[in-house]
Amino acid sequence: WIVSKEDLIISKLYWAKDSHSEQQLRDVKNLVGSGCDRDYIKRWTNELDLQNLWPESQA
């Protein structure tokens, strides 16, 4: 299986939500920094109730 960068970001946000892992949020910041489909991520973070972590990870 190959996972897209966007799905990896969403997975890391989901993991950060459950584990309160700062490392996951740092990873997300690094991944976002090299470009991604923000609309796709926004849609899925809303669907998975992760929208509070998504803006936080971009700060």
C-alpha positions as MATLAB code, in Angstrom:
seq = 'WIVSKEDLIISKLYWAKDSHSEQQLRDVKNLVGSGCDRDYIKRWTNELDLQNLWPESQA';
ca = [
       0.000    0.000    0.000;
       1.084    3.531   -0.713;
      -0.442    6.325    1.298;
      -0.756    9.886    0.026;
       0.857   12.740    1.919;
      -2.612   14.086    2.730;
      -3.777   10.772    4.192;
      -0.573   10.538    6.218;
      -1.258   14.017    7.610;
      -4.809   13.023    8.526;
      -3.545    9.825   10.169;
      -1.030   11.783   12.214;
      -3.720   14.253   13.305;
      -5.953   11.341   14.324;
      -3.093    9.818   16.303;
      -2.308   13.186   17.922;
      -5.937   13.527   18.994;
      -5.875   10.210   20.850;
      -2.323   10.332   22.185;
      -1.799   14.095   22.630;
       1.500   13.574   20.812;
       3.416   16.749   20.042;
       5.673   14.715   17.740;
       2.731   13.949   15.441;
       1.873   17.653   15.201;
       5.508   18.522   14.429;
       5.498   15.879   11.697;
       2.322   17.387   10.251;
       3.895   20.864   10.180;
       6.875   19.480    8.274;
       4.680   17.616    5.795;
       2.435   20.634    5.199;
       5.475   22.832    4.634;
       6.354   20.977    1.452;
       2.870   21.415   -0.032;
      -0.342   19.427    0.101;
      -4.015   19.451   -0.909;
      -5.396   21.558    1.939;
      -8.998   21.303    0.704;
      -8.849   17.505    0.894;
      -7.382   17.641    4.401;
      -9.931   20.205    5.559;
     -12.797   18.052    4.267;
     -11.567   14.929    6.051;
     -10.553   16.642    9.272;
     -14.103   17.978    9.479;
     -15.531   14.527    8.722;
     -13.345   12.858   11.374;
     -13.805   15.581   14.006;
     -10.156   16.633   13.790;
     -10.803   20.210   12.696;
      -9.461   21.573   15.991;
      -6.064   19.984   15.333;
      -5.745   20.955   11.682;
      -5.380   24.748   12.116;
      -3.237   24.150   15.215;
      -0.796   22.040   13.235;
      -0.224   24.838   10.716;
       0.764   27.455   13.318;
];
